[in-house]
Amino acid sequence: MHNRKLFEQNTQVVREVVELFQGYRLKYTSKQAFLGNLFELLLNSGFK
């Protein structure tokens, strides 16, 4: 881990996104890594 503060901020973002999705059940027509891709995109690109 190169930057502890950034790691902790990213952890908080992932936690909040997971909490947003808790009430939903996602269904796919084929196997997809939607949530994994979403989290990777959020953490790699960030947002303001």
RORO-191733 format. One record per atom (N, C-alpha, C): x, y, z; atom name. Coordinates in pm, whole numbers, plus 50000, padded with zeros to 5 digits. Example, Ala and Ser with C-alpha at 12.3 -4.5 7.8 and 13.67 -1.06 7.14 Angstrom:
BEGIN
((51319 49431 50780) N)
((51230 49550 50780) CA)
((51320 49670 50780) C)
((51285 49775 50708) N)
((51367 49894 50714) CA)
((51290 50003 50787) C)
***
This chain:
BEGIN
((50086 49884 50000) N)
((50000 50000 50000) CA)
((50091 50123 50000) C)
((50073 50207 49900) N)
((50159 50323 49885) CA)
((50106 50447 49958) C)
((49974 50456 49970) N)
((49915 50576 50027) CA)
((49801 50535 50120) C)
((49827 50535 50247) N)
((49730 50489 50348) CA)
((49601 50573 50346) C)
((49615 50704 50335) N)
((49498 50792 50336) CA)
((49407 50764 50216) C)
((49467 50749 50098) N)
((49389 50720 49978) CA)
((49322 50583 49990) C)
((49393 50486 50045) N)
((49336 50354 50067) CA)
((49212 50362 50156) C)
((49220 50437 50263) N)
((49107 50451 50355) CA)
((48991 50524 50288) C)
((49019 50623 50205) N)
((48912 50693 50131) CA)
((48844 50598 50034) C)
((48924 50517 49964) N)
((48868 50421 49869) CA)
((48783 50317 49941) C)
((48828 50275 50059) N)
((48753 50179 50138) CA)
((48616 50236 50173) C)
((48612 50362 50209) N)
((48486 50427 50245) CA)
((48393 50435 50124) C)
((48448 50465 50007) N)
((48367 50473 49885) CA)
((48306 50337 49854) C)
((48387 50232 49858) N)
((48337 50098 49830) CA)
((48229 50059 49931) C)
((48250 50089 50057) N)
((48152 50058 50161) CA)
((48018 50128 50133) C)
((48023 50255 50097) N)
((47901 50330 50069) CA)
((47828 50277 49946) C)
((47902 50240 49843) N)
((47839 50185 49722) CA)
((47774 50050 49754) C)
((47841 49967 49832) N)
((47784 49838 49872) CA)
((47654 49861 49950) C)
((47654 49959 50039) N)
((47533 49989 50116) CA)
((47420 50035 50025) C)
((47451 50108 49918) N)
((47348 50150 49824) CA)
((47283 50031 49753) C)
((47361 49928 49724) N)
((47312 49811 49652) CA)
((47250 49705 49744) C)
((47259 49720 49874) N)
((47212 49616 49966) CA)
((47066 49579 49948) C)
((46983 49674 49916) N)
((46840 49647 49905) CA)
((46798 49590 49770) C)
((46891 49568 49680) N)
((46859 49523 49545) CA)
((46914 49383 49519) C)
((46844 49314 49434) N)
((46892 49183 49388) CA)
((46916 49197 49239) C)
((47040 49183 49198) N)
((47076 49200 49059) CA)
((47069 49066 48986) C)
((47006 49068 48868) N)
((46996 48947 48787) CA)
((47062 48974 48653) C)
((47126 48873 48599) N)
((47197 48885 48473) CA)
((47143 48783 48374) C)
((47145 48819 48246) N)
((47108 48723 48143) CA)
((47226 48632 48111) C)
((47344 48678 48139) N)
((47465 48597 48124) CA)
((47560 48634 48237) C)
((47660 48549 48258) N)
((47753 48578 48367) CA)
((47834 48703 48336) C)
((47834 48795 48428) N)
((47907 48919 48413) CA)
((47972 48955 48546) C)
((48076 49033 48537) N)
((48145 49080 48658) CA)
((48109 49227 48680) C)
((47980 49259 48676) N)
((47935 49398 48682) CA)
((47987 49472 48805) C)
((47963 49416 48923) N)
((48004 49487 49045) CA)
((48155 49497 49055) C)
((48225 49391 49021) N)
((48372 49396 49023) CA)
((48425 49503 48930) C)
((48367 49510 48809) N)
((48409 49613 48713) CA)
((48373 49752 48763) C)
((48256 49766 48824) N)
((48213 49895 48877) CA)
((48309 49944 48984) C)
((48342 49857 49079) N)
((48434 49897 49186) CA)
((48572 49929 49132) C)
((48618 49850 49037) N)
((48750 49875 48978) CA)
((48752 50010 48908) C)
((48647 50040 48834) N)
((48638 50169 48765) CA)
((48634 50284 48865) C)
((48554 50270 48971) N)
((48547 50374 49073) CA)
((48684 50401 49137) C)
((48753 50294 49171) N)
((48878 50308 49242) CA)
((48992 50356 49150) C)
((48986 50315 49023) N)
((49093 50356 48930) CA)
((49075 50499 48880) C)
((48951 50538 48853) N)
((48929 50670 48796) CA)
((48889 50772 48902) C)
((48825 50725 49007) N)
((48780 50816 49112) CA)
((48667 50905 49064) C)
((48614 50983 49152) N)
((48512 51081 49116) CA)
((48510 51188 49223) C)
((48449 51300 49187) N)
((48444 51415 49280) CA)
((48301 51456 49303) C)
***
